[in-house]
Each structure stands twice: as structure tokens, then as C-alpha cells.
Amino acid sequence: MKAKLTIVTPTSVIPTHPSTDIILEAIQSIVENAGLHGCRHLIICDGHPDPGEESTQAYSEYLRRLRKLSDSKAFGTESEVVELGRPVGVGGTMLAAYERVDTPYALHFEHDWKLIRPIDSGAVLAAFERWNDINYVRLSVRRIEEAGSDSVLKPDAVKREIPLVRTCSWSASPHFSRTEFYRRVVLPEVFERPGDSIRGLEIPIYRKYLADIIRFGFDRASAEWGIFLLGDFGDPPLIDHIDGRATVPEGGTILTGTGSNRGLFTFDFQVRLLARAAALHVFRSGDDAADPTVA
């Protein structure tokens, strides 16, 4: 089943460079806790945003170390380091990744996350294979309950091989995805209009999904988008954020943030307000949306 999956790891400038400890910790966590040893793996390196900064040399050294680690198979994956040469942001790194992804599924796992509980990645991929309505399965950064951007959660309507919860939120934080869905729905939103410059990924997709929830009601939009969390109500977090923006203290200790705090800042304040507005609409107004059991 691993032959059908590509791991995609975007990486960019952080204050801990040239150290590779953070990305090593991230990748080792999924190799060990998701059983993905030997899986195809794209490490997409964004360009430095300001070539004049002192951190340019540190980032260049970081990229050199990444190539060395990849060549020596130190990540435990079949890794390929792709250097973009210019800053393109999350949206641009995803465009670059999907020029190279040739598997039906991908695991998006940025350089500063870690998987803190074991998951059965084979069962997740088997569910994608069997159920065409699953397009995206996110790993939770907090206890699975209605909170933050996940302001509306509902049980999965179908009994499947893995526990899933439907959510009103789309995020670029670690998730499994169907490649066809990404190319058809997600990547076109990286450009506001044909020919526009590359923009961010998370907020445009989330707003598009929320617009469908407001227009059609939660059940219909959720069924058409196929957006899920992995797990069941009350399950503890699966991932935590490694704080790569913190200064590395003397001695090289890496500071780790808490998943609950990290989750609060996944989206900007405006988008969290949109999520709450969508939740109120789903349950209080509209013909289809008045009753949350109506698809």
C-alpha cells in the first residue's frame, strides 16, 4: 500500500537553521509512528524570502545538509530534495510538489510537526481505496471536539475501517489527501485568477469550503468535499508542533510548543469568525441547513 503514497514535506527558513534537527524529528516521527519506512518522499524547499539577510548562509548550509541526509538515506524514506530557488510560500511549494507526485495519495507533513501517537497508515490508505467520498483526512492537533477552526463536527455517516469525524475546517496542517482532489479542487485556488501571482493555500481553500457550507448546508457540503478528521470524538491529539521560530538556546535544545496553543493560530482571526458564522448558519437558518440531519 505504501507504493500508492507520497510524503510531501515543505520546508522554509526558520531561526534554528542550519540545524536539521527539527525536520529529522518530524520525518522520523512519521516513519516510526505511521510505518512509512521506504515510502517515496518529496522535501520541497522554499526559496529564501530575503537574500540580503544574514540567515541566507545558514539556509544554504541547511539545504546542503538536507541533501547529504537524503543521499545517505538518513530519513528512512526514499527522499528527494527539491530546491525552488525563489520564495513561493505554501501554495507554491504545493504546486511544485504536485508536478512530481505520481501516486494516488499523499501525506502532507510540514517540517515542523511531529506525530506523537501511532496510526495505521495502511488502514487509512485502504479506506481511501474503498471509499471514493474520502478526499482528505487530517491528523488532529487537539482533542477531537468542537473548538477553534473545527467549530462544527459531526459523526461520520458511514461505518468504515477507520474512525472518522466530519469537520467544517480545511487546514494545511498534516493530512492524507487524494491526489486527484488536490489537483481538481485545491491547487486551482493557489491563483486568484489565471496569471495571478502565487498566493497562500490555507485560507482560500477554507473560505471556499465554508462558502459551500453556508450555501448548501453542512451535510451536503461535507459529503461533496469529503473532509474528515482521523479518530473519534474525545480522542487525544495525534500531532504536535515543533517551535522552529524560537531561538535555539545554548546547547541546542529545541523548544516544543503545545498542540492546543498551536491550533488556535492555524488560521487568522477573520477566518475563525467565518467558521463560527458558518456554524450558526448551518444550525439556525436556511431550508437545507435548518436541520443538521438533512443532507
C-alpha positions as CSV (number, residue, x, y, z in Angstrom):
1,M,0.0,0.0,0.0
2,K,3.0,2.4,0.6
3,A,3.7,2.3,-3.1
4,K,0.5,4.4,-3.5
5,L,1.6,7.1,-1.2
6,T,4.0,10.1,-1.5
7,I,5.1,12.0,1.6
8,V,5.3,15.8,0.9
9,T,7.3,17.9,3.3
10,P,7.5,21.6,2.6
11,T,10.4,23.4,4.4
12,S,11.4,27.0,4.6
13,V,13.6,29.4,6.6
14,I,13.4,29.2,10.4
15,P,15.8,30.5,13.1
16,T,17.1,27.1,14.0
17,H,18.9,26.7,10.6
18,P,21.4,25.4,9.7
19,S,20.4,22.7,12.1
20,T,18.4,19.8,10.6
21,D,17.2,18.5,14.0
22,I,13.6,19.7,13.6
23,I,13.0,18.2,10.2
24,L,14.7,15.0,11.2
25,E,12.4,14.8,14.3
26,A,9.4,15.4,12.1
27,I,10.2,12.8,9.5
28,Q,11.4,10.2,12.0
29,S,8.1,10.6,13.8
30,I,6.0,9.5,10.8
31,V,8.4,6.8,9.8
32,E,8.2,5.2,13.2
33,N,4.6,6.0,14.2
34,A,3.0,5.6,10.8
35,G,5.1,2.7,9.5
36,L,6.3,4.7,6.4
37,H,9.8,3.4,6.1
38,G,10.9,3.4,2.5
39,C,8.0,5.5,1.3
40,R,8.5,7.9,-1.6
41,H,9.2,11.4,-0.1
42,L,9.4,14.9,-1.6
43,I,11.1,17.5,0.5
44,I,10.2,20.8,-1.1
45,C,12.5,23.7,-0.1
46,D,11.0,27.2,-0.5
47,G,13.4,30.0,-1.5
48,H,14.9,32.4,1.0
49,P,12.5,35.4,1.2
50,D,15.3,38.0,1.6
51,P,18.6,37.1,0.0
52,G,20.2,40.1,1.8
53,E,19.6,38.7,5.3
54,E,22.3,37.1,7.4
55,S,20.3,33.9,7.6
56,T,20.9,33.3,3.8
57,Q,24.2,31.5,4.6
58,A,22.5,29.5,7.3
59,Y,19.7,28.4,5.0
60,S,22.2,27.5,2.2
61,E,24.1,25.3,4.7
62,Y,20.7,23.8,5.9
63,L,19.9,22.8,2.3
64,R,23.4,21.3,1.9
65,R,22.9,19.2,5.0
66,L,19.4,18.1,3.8
67,R,20.9,16.9,0.5
68,K,23.5,14.9,2.4
69,L,20.9,13.4,4.7
70,S,18.8,12.4,1.8
71,D,21.6,10.9,-0.2
72,S,22.6,8.8,2.8
73,K,19.0,7.6,3.3
74,A,19.1,9.1,6.8
75,F,15.4,9.9,6.8
76,G,14.4,6.3,6.4
77,T,12.4,7.3,3.3
78,E,13.0,7.4,-0.5
79,S,13.6,11.1,-0.3
80,E,14.2,13.7,-2.9
81,V,15.2,17.2,-2.1
82,V,13.7,19.8,-4.4
83,E,15.1,23.4,-4.1
84,L,12.8,26.0,-5.6
85,G,15.3,28.8,-5.6
86,R,12.8,31.6,-5.0
87,P,10.2,32.2,-2.3
88,V,6.8,30.9,-3.3
89,G,5.1,30.2,0.0
90,V,2.9,27.2,0.9
91,G,0.8,27.5,-2.2
92,G,3.9,27.5,-4.5
93,T,5.5,24.6,-2.7
94,M,2.4,22.5,-3.2
95,L,2.3,23.4,-6.9
96,A,5.9,22.2,-7.2
97,A,5.2,19.1,-5.2
98,Y,2.3,18.1,-7.4
99,E,4.4,18.4,-10.5
100,R,6.2,15.4,-9.2
101,V,3.6,13.4,-7.2
102,D,2.8,10.3,-9.2
103,T,0.9,8.3,-6.6
104,P,-2.9,8.4,-6.0
105,Y,-2.5,9.6,-2.4
106,A,-0.2,12.0,-0.5
107,L,0.6,12.7,3.2
108,H,1.3,16.4,3.7
109,F,3.6,16.8,6.7
110,E,5.5,20.1,7.1
111,H,9.0,20.2,8.5
112,D,7.9,21.4,12.0
113,W,5.3,18.9,13.0
114,K,5.7,15.5,14.8
115,L,3.4,12.5,15.0
116,I,3.0,11.8,18.7
117,R,0.8,8.7,18.6
118,P,0.9,5.6,16.3
119,I,-1.5,5.5,13.4
120,D,-2.3,2.7,10.9
121,S,-1.4,4.4,7.7
122,G,-2.2,1.2,5.8
123,A,-5.8,1.3,7.1
124,V,-6.1,4.9,6.1
125,L,-5.0,4.2,2.6
126,A,-7.3,1.2,2.4
127,A,-10.2,3.5,3.3
128,F,-9.2,5.9,0.5
129,E,-9.1,2.9,-1.9
130,R,-12.5,1.6,-0.9
131,W,-14.5,4.9,-0.3
132,N,-14.5,7.5,-3.1
133,D,-16.1,10.1,-0.8
134,I,-12.9,10.4,1.3
135,N,-10.7,13.1,-0.1
136,Y,-8.9,14.5,2.9
137,V,-8.1,13.1,6.4
138,R,-6.4,15.4,8.8
139,L,-4.4,14.5,11.9
140,S,-5.7,16.3,14.9
141,V,-3.6,18.8,16.8
142,R,-6.1,19.0,19.7
143,R,-8.6,16.7,21.4
144,I,-11.3,15.9,18.9
145,E,-14.2,18.2,19.9
146,E,-15.8,21.4,18.6
147,A,-13.2,24.1,19.2
148,G,-11.2,26.6,17.3
149,S,-11.5,26.3,13.5
150,D,-13.2,22.9,13.9
151,S,-16.3,24.7,15.2
152,V,-18.7,22.2,13.6
153,L,-18.0,18.5,13.9
154,K,-20.4,15.6,13.1
155,P,-20.0,11.8,13.2
156,D,-19.3,10.0,10.0
157,A,-22.5,8.8,8.4
158,V,-20.9,5.6,7.3
159,K,-19.3,2.7,9.2
160,R,-15.7,2.3,7.9
161,E,-12.4,0.6,8.6
162,I,-11.1,3.6,10.5
163,P,-12.9,6.1,12.8
164,L,-13.6,9.5,11.1
165,V,-15.3,12.7,12.1
166,R,-16.6,15.2,9.6
167,T,-15.4,18.8,10.1
168,C,-16.2,22.3,8.7
169,S,-12.4,23.1,8.6
170,W,-9.8,22.6,5.9
171,S,-6.2,23.1,7.0
172,A,-2.8,22.6,5.5
173,S,-1.6,21.0,8.8
174,P,-0.6,17.3,8.5
175,H,-3.2,15.3,6.4
176,F,-3.6,12.5,4.0
177,S,-5.2,13.5,0.7
178,R,-6.4,12.1,-2.6
179,T,-4.1,13.4,-5.4
180,E,-7.0,13.9,-7.9
181,F,-8.9,16.0,-5.4
182,Y,-5.9,18.2,-4.8
183,R,-5.3,18.8,-8.5
184,R,-9.0,19.4,-9.2
185,V,-10.1,21.5,-6.1
186,V,-7.2,22.7,-4.1
187,L,-4.4,23.7,-6.4
188,P,-6.5,25.9,-8.7
189,E,-7.2,28.2,-5.7
190,V,-3.5,28.9,-5.3
191,F,-4.1,31.5,-8.1
192,E,-6.8,34.1,-7.5
193,R,-7.3,34.3,-11.3
194,P,-5.3,32.8,-14.2
195,G,-2.0,34.6,-14.5
196,D,-2.0,36.0,-10.9
197,S,0.9,35.6,-8.6
198,I,1.0,32.6,-6.2
199,R,-0.9,33.2,-3.0
200,G,-1.4,31.3,0.2
201,L,-3.2,27.9,0.3
202,E,-5.0,27.5,3.7
203,I,-7.3,30.5,3.8
204,P,-8.6,30.4,0.2
205,I,-9.5,26.7,0.4
206,Y,-11.0,27.1,3.9
207,R,-13.1,30.0,2.7
208,K,-14.3,28.1,-0.4
209,Y,-15.4,25.1,1.7
210,L,-17.2,27.4,4.2
211,A,-19.0,29.2,1.3
212,D,-20.4,25.8,0.3
213,I,-21.4,25.0,3.8
214,I,-23.3,28.3,4.0
215,R,-24.9,27.8,0.6
216,F,-25.8,24.1,0.8
217,G,-25.7,23.2,4.5
218,F,-23.1,21.2,6.3
219,D,-24.2,17.7,5.4
220,R,-24.3,18.3,1.6
221,A,-21.0,20.3,1.6
222,S,-19.3,17.8,3.8
223,A,-20.4,14.9,1.6
224,E,-19.2,16.7,-1.6
225,W,-15.8,17.8,-0.2
226,G,-15.0,14.6,1.8
227,I,-13.2,16.4,4.6
228,F,-12.5,14.4,7.8
229,L,-10.5,14.2,11.0
230,L,-8.9,10.9,11.8
231,G,-10.3,9.5,15.0
232,D,-13.5,9.7,17.1
233,F,-14.9,12.3,19.4
234,G,-12.8,12.7,22.6
235,D,-9.7,11.2,21.1
236,P,-6.4,12.9,22.1
237,P,-4.2,14.8,19.7
238,L,-2.2,12.9,17.1
239,I,0.3,15.6,16.2
240,D,2.2,18.4,18.0
241,H,4.0,21.4,16.6
242,I,7.8,21.9,17.0
243,D,8.5,25.5,17.5
244,G,11.1,26.3,14.8
245,R,10.5,30.0,15.2
246,A,12.0,30.1,18.7
247,T,15.7,30.8,19.2
248,V,17.7,27.7,19.9
249,P,19.1,28.1,23.5
250,E,22.7,27.5,24.2
251,G,23.4,23.8,24.0
252,G,21.0,23.3,21.0
253,T,17.8,22.3,22.8
254,I,14.8,22.7,20.5
255,L,11.7,24.3,22.1
256,T,8.4,22.4,21.6
257,G,5.0,24.2,21.7
258,T,1.8,22.6,22.8
259,G,-0.7,21.4,20.2
260,S,-3.6,23.1,21.8
261,N,-2.0,26.5,21.6
262,R,-0.7,25.9,18.1
263,G,-4.2,25.0,16.9
264,L,-5.6,28.4,17.9
265,F,-3.3,30.2,15.4
266,T,-3.7,27.9,12.4
267,F,-6.0,30.5,10.8
268,D,-6.2,34.2,11.1
269,F,-8.9,35.8,13.2
270,Q,-11.1,36.7,10.3
271,V,-11.3,33.1,9.1
272,R,-12.2,31.8,12.6
273,L,-15.1,34.3,12.6
274,L,-16.2,32.9,9.2
275,A,-16.1,29.4,10.7
276,R,-18.4,30.4,13.6
277,A,-20.7,32.2,11.2
278,A,-21.0,29.1,9.1
279,A,-21.8,27.0,12.1
280,L,-24.6,29.4,13.2
281,H,-26.0,29.3,9.6
282,V,-25.9,25.5,9.4
283,F,-27.9,25.1,12.6
284,R,-30.2,28.1,12.6
285,S,-31.2,29.2,9.1
286,G,-31.9,28.1,5.6
287,D,-34.1,25.4,4.2
288,D,-31.5,22.7,3.9
289,A,-29.4,24.0,6.9
290,A,-32.2,24.3,9.4
291,D,-32.0,20.7,10.4
292,P,-28.4,19.4,10.6
293,T,-29.7,15.9,9.8
294,V,-30.9,17.0,6.4
295,A,-28.4,16.4,3.6
